Amino acid sequence: MNNGWPNFIIPGAGKSGTSSLAAYLSQHPDIFISKPKEPTFFTYADAHPEFNSPDKFHIQIISDQQKYKAIFSKSGECKAIGEASTYYLALPDQTIRNIKRFITGYELLKVIIILRNPIERAFSNYMMFVMNGWEKLSFREAISQEVISNRLANGWSPSYDYLGEGMYSYQVRAYLDAFKDVRVYLYDDLQKDTMALLSDIFSFLQVDASFAPDIGLKLNASGLPKNKLLQRILNTDNPVRTLVKSALKLMATDQQRAAIKERLRSANMKREVISPEDRDYLLEYYRQDIDNLASIIRRDLSDWAK
């Protein structure tokens, strides 16, 4: 593989624990995870998108080759060098095409996919956008195929395709067909036995599998804010946030600052549950794809279809 490129990627899925997984892996002395965690280069290489959606995610996308390679410049002697971009799974065709275009020996790229029940994933995605003030529609309105089609046609980001991001069978098959080393895990695995999953990934990345990272913090959870003012302070540029960030830079590491912010977000969050009617609607939508995925990855996904 060409020097300067990652040798593994985590394509997602979104809202399936990729942020927590990347944070755990980054603690390993032989693993380097890029900052930003989600550069999304291979999806939009040389063609930076300008989305019209409220989230403005496109601002953090790195589409320039040299800028992308620069985020790995401090990887030092790490054996495993990677990044985690959820659009890689949502948009596999253009992503894989660009990986083949840029990386010589791309077949050896290690791919780590983690999937969550698509019903729970869609609702969590929606709640995150509600929490951040980006989504104003009800859940049932937001997941209607007409709304999704109109939004995408009007230049909204793929993240608002709450339905399409959960159609995993095609996405996973695309990576299995393109690469030799692909591991597919479930969000349920991460929740039930985090250390066992991490040990397996460490072995897959050919680093010390006995390393035990701090797994106490769960990142990027979704819900409704109890205090909207605190939510705005945490998520938008403002004088209070700037002052606090400046003070924390003098007293805490990047990892410690991220942990403080995440604990504040979590404490300020009220969990919401999908309605039985919406769950039934999505179950019918995803049922066949769940069956297809189960055959592809040879896992029992009957719990997803209950």
N, C-alpha and C positions, 0 to 999 in steps of 0.2 A: 504494500500500500504506500502511496506517495507520502513523503515526509511533510508534516504540517497538517495532515488531515486527521480526523478522529478515526479510531479503529473500532468503535462501537457507537450505536445510537439507541435511544429509547423513543420509539415513535408514538407512544401513547398507549391507550386512548385517553382523551381528555377527561378530567374529573374521575380518574381511576387510580389515583395514588402516585402519579408520576413525580409530583413535586416532593413528596415524602421520600420516595424511592431514590431520587437523585440526591437528596440531602443525606440519606444514609450512606449511599455509595461514595459520596464525596469525602466522607470521613476516613475512608481506607487510605493508608499511606501510598498505595500503589495505583490508586485510581484518581484521575483528574476529570472533573465535571466542569464544563464551561460556565462562565458568567458573561452574559446572561445565560440562564439555564435553557431558555427556549429561543434560540436564534432563528430557527426556521429557514436557514439558508437554502437547503436543497429543494424546498418547495418553490421558492421565489428567486432563485439565483439569476442575477442580471436583469430582473424584472420586478422591481420593488412595487408592491401593491399599495393602492390608496383607497382603503375601504371608507364607505360612507356611514358605517354603523357607529353607534355611540361609544363603543369601547375603545376605539383608537389603538387597537393592538398593533396595527401596522407600523407604528412609530418605532417599536423595539425590534422589528424584523431586520436582520442583516442580510442584504442581498449582494453585497460586494465581496468578491472572492478574497481579496487581501485582508479586508476587515474581519472576515469570518476566520481565516487562518490565524489572525492575530490573537483571537480569544483563546487559542490553545498554546500561545507562546510561553506561558509559564508552567507548562506541564512537567518540565524537568525530566526526571528519570522514571516517571510513572509508566507502568506497563500498559495500563488500560486508559485510553483517552476518549472521552465521549461527551455527548450532550443529549438533551431530552426535549423534543419538539413535537407537540401533539398533532400539528397539521400533517406531519409525515404519515400518520396513519389515516387521517381523514381524507387526504388527497394523495393516495399512493402512486398513481400513474405518473404525475409530473415529478413527484419526489424521487421515485426510483429512476426515472429517466435522467434526472440531473445528477444523481449519485453515479450512475454509469458514465455520464459525460465527464465528470471531474476526477473520479478516483480510479486510478489504474489498479487492477486487482480487486475491484469492488466486491467480487464474490466472497472475499474473505472478511468483509465487514461483519461484525457480530451485531445481531439485532435482538433487542429485548422488548417484547410487547407485553403490556399488562392491560387486561380487559375487565370491565365492570359490567354487571347486569345492565343491559342497555336502557331498561326502564328507569333504574335508579340513576344511571349516568345522565340521562336527559333531564330528569327533574333536578339533579344537583347542579347541572350546567345552568338551567333556568334560574334556580335560586341564587346562584352566584351573581348572575347578571341583575336580578332584582335587588340583591343586597348592595351592589355597586351603583344602582340607579340607572342601569343601561336598558333594562327591560320594563316596559309599562303595561304590556298585555297580560291577561290571565294566562295560566299555563295551557289550558285547552286552546285558546286562540293562538298562542305562540307556536304550538306544535301542529297547527293545521297546515296541510300541504300547500294550500293557497298562499297563506302568509309567508311561509318559508320560501316558496318559489318567487314571490314578489320581492322579498327582501334581497335574495341572492341576485335577482335580475337588476336590482337597484344598487348593487355594489356593496351590500353588507358582507361582513366577514363570514367565512365558513362556520364559525362558532355558533351562528344563529340557525344553522341547520340541525336543530335538536334531534331530528329523526335520523338524518343521513349519517351522522357521526357514529351512530350505534349499529349500523349495518356492517358488522365485523367480518362476515365470511369472505366477502370479496377482498377486503383490505388485507386480511391475514394471508389469504391465498396468494395475493400479489407478492408479498414478502417471501413466503415460502418458495415460490417459483423463482425468485430473483437471487436469493442468497443461500449459502450453504449452512450457515450457522444462525439459526433463528430459535429463540426460546419464547414460548408463550405462557404467561402466568395469568392468574386471576386475582382480582382485587380481594376476593375471599381468602386467597392464600396469604396475602399480605396482612390481612386483618387477623387471621387465625393463628399463624405462626410466622411472624415477621423474620425471626432469626433463621429459621429453616430456609425460607425463600432467599434471604440475603446470602446465606452460605452457598446455596446452589448457584446463585448468580456469580459470586466470587470465584467458584470453581470454573464456571463457564468462561469468565474473563481471565482465567489462569493467574489469579492472585491468591494470596493466603486466605483460605476459606474459614480459618478459625478466628479471624478478626471479628470483634464484637463492637459495632458502633452504638452510639446513644440513639435509641429508637423511641425515646419518650415523647417526642413532639410530632404531632400529626399536622401536616401543612395543608393550607388551601381548602379548608372545609367550608361548606356553604350553609347559609341560613339567613334569617332576617335580623337586622341590627336592633338591639334593645335601645340603644342610644344613637340616634342618627347623627348628632353632632360629633360624637367620638368616631363614628364611622367615616365621616367626611375628613376629620383630622388625620385619620390613619391612611386614607386612600387618595387624597388630593394634595396638590402642592399648596401650602399655606404657611403663614409666618410661624404658627405654633409647631407644625411638623418640622419645619426647617430648623427652628431653635432646638427642639428635642434631638433631632438627628445630629446636629453639630455637637451637642453635649455628649451624646452616646458614643460618637466617634472617638472621643478622648478617653472613654472608660471601658469600651467593649469591642470585641472582635466582630467581624461581619456576621459570623454564625450566631454569636450571642445577641446581636441587634435584631437579626431575623427572628430569633426565638422569642425575644421580648415582644416584637410586633405581633407575632402569631398568637401568643398567649393573650394579648389584649384583644385581638380580633375574636378569639374563641370565647373569651369571657363575656364579650359584648354580643354574642350571637344566640339567637333563639332558633332551635331546630324546627323545621317544618316537615310534614309528611304528605306524600302524594295521596290524593283521594282514591278510594277503591274504584270509582268510575274511570278515572284517568288511567289507573294501573291496568284495568281490564282492556281499555282501548289500545294501550301500547302493547299489551301482551299479544293481542291479535295481530297487531302490526309487525311485531318482531318474531312471532312464533316460528315461522319457517326458517328465518335466518339463524335463529338460535339452534335449530335442528341441524342446519347445514354446518354451522361453526363447530358443533359438538363432533360431527363426523370428521371435520378437517383436523382438529387439534386432539381428537380422541380423549375427550373429557366428558364426564357426566355433567350436563348443564340443566338437569331436570329442576333444580331449585330455582333457576331463572324463569322457568316456564310455569311456575305455580300461580 
